[in-house]
Amino acid sequence: MSTSMPRASLHTLGCRLSQSETAMLADTLTRQGYRLVEFGKETDLLVLNTCSVTENAEKDCRYAVRKTLRHSPNAFVAVTGCYAQTGAAQLQSVPGIDLIVGTQYKMNLPEYLPAPDQLRKQPEPELRHSRTIDREDFVLPGTAYSDSTRALLKIQDGCDFMCSFCLIPFARGRERSRVAEDVLREARELAGHGYKELVLTGVNIGRYSHHGMELVDLIREIEAIPEVIRIRISSIEPTTVPPELLRHMAASTKLCRYLHIPLQSGDDHILQAMNRRYTVRDYEDLIDQAFRLMPDLGLGTDLMVGFPGEDEQAFANTRHTVDRLPFSYCHVFSYSSRPGTAATRLEHKIPAAVIRQRSKTLAELSRSKALAFYQRHIGRTESVLFEQGDRDGFRTGTTGNFTRVAVPAETVAAGSIHPVTITGVMDGLAYGHLAAPSAIHSRRPLL
């Protein structure tokens, strides 16, 4: 190990929620005297936050461990995250892992590390794991600082919905909410640190509830923090979006007019087999309600292709549903059989070649809908939060409704917010030039 300040590299293989947890672990390690280094650089410690959503979890984990040990053969490797909970037995056989920490102990991982001057490879991995996961509301140790201009703010964990394809209830436990005062404490610290946008994350954030405070109440409390400029809701289940939230989003000057609401399938029989809690009509009614209040809403969704029993008619129903709904983009996923889920017992598996073709069809439909969404912005002046880095001489950023916009890099600084008049679009990107603040189309300052 290095004789100077110990180095720590952290890497996330999972979702935004996992990214926020990794950022908080990084904050804890920094306060304990570690120097953070980029994943892929020489390090004394690797903390790997894993995912179990797809069958590639073990392969991805093995690759990350091998990659690190090639340049840092003596690095202490600690693995946590969803796969550390659901696949602990498999991880124990992965060469090079020294510590495995399940969900119950994840945020306390730094406590289980050897002293920095005693970090060394172990003959076999130590296991910190429990099949049971607390159901109590929780607080988190630290602040999830990141290198982005947007900060991820975890407000909830776990899920009770038990969709038939999903391992999350087994990987993260039952639903529970973060203590409101602790959410507000971190929100103040992140906003005071200069983050212009806070992204509320969780497994099922629409189910947030702490001592009578629901999601929209929590949002109002965060909005009351003067330094908070922009708030974005991450993925939210359709059955957890109340009319009050839509009305507040339509009126708020800080909450982005943006929703990512998973559809998964446009066929009622498949939705029932998935154990989803809505029909296609229920979903369409919700979207119609949202767009009556907010015609400029940015709307994303998740689509699952190849779920057992998805025949040609079911897929056609999904394609037609997606075509008629006003999505600005779709994330298309192939069904992945996960041991322990109810869907593994279903018959009528879909051939891989069919899944690939259907995924391609929906991806092409998503691209055409995204292009149409972007084209509607031509001529408008929107407020854009610009991000780090540049691409071919352009700096990119996002509007409140999640339109990605590019301007010449030399005209704006990362982390700044400016009004931009959109003059043209390409696939997945709008182009424009800076405009006077008074030119913003909407009276809402961030949208």
Salt bridges, closest charged atoms under 4 A:
GLU21 OE1 - LYS106 NZ 2.92
GLU21 OE2 - LYS154 NZ 2.68
GLU21 OE2 - ARG172 NH1 2.79
ASP27 OD2 - ARG31 NE 3.37
GLU42 OE1 - ARG7 NH1 3.74
ASP44 OD1 - ARG7 NH2 3.12
GLU58 OE2 - ARG62 NH2 2.98
ASP98 OD2 - LYS121 NZ 2.67
GLU126 OE2 - ARG128 NE 3.07
ASP137 OD2 - HIS210 ND1 2.98
ASP157 OD2 - LYS154 NZ 2.90
ASP157 OD1 - ARG172 NH1 3.21
ASP157 OD2 - ARG176 NH2 3.61
ASP160 OD1 - ARG174 NE 2.86
GLU175 OE2 - ARG207 NH2 2.96
GLU181 OE1 - HIS210 NE2 3.99
ASP182 OD2 - ARG178 NE 2.89
ASP182 OD1 - ARG185 NH2 2.87
GLU186 OE1 - ARG178 NH1 2.59
GLU189 OE1 - ARG185 NH1 3.24
GLU197 OE2 - ARG150 NH1 3.54
GLU197 OE1 - ARG230 NE 2.71
GLU197 OE2 - ARG232 NE 2.78
ASP217 OD1 - ARG220 NH1 3.60
GLU223 OE1 - HIS248 NE2 2.85
GLU237 OE1 - ARG276 NH2 2.90
GLU244 OE2 - ARG220 NH2 3.28
GLU284 OE2 - ARG324 NE 2.64
ASP285 OD1 - ARG281 NE 3.09
ASP288 OD2 - ARG292 NH1 2.24
ASP296 OD2 - ARG257 NH1 3.16
ASP302 OD1 - HIS260 NE2 2.76
ASP302 OD1 - HIS331 ND1 3.69
GLU310 OE1 - ARG358 NH1 2.92
GLU312 OE2 - ARG358 NH2 3.24
GLU382 OE2 - ARG380 NE 2.54
GLU387 OE2 - ARG150 NH2 3.86
GLU387 OE1 - ARG404 NH1 3.04
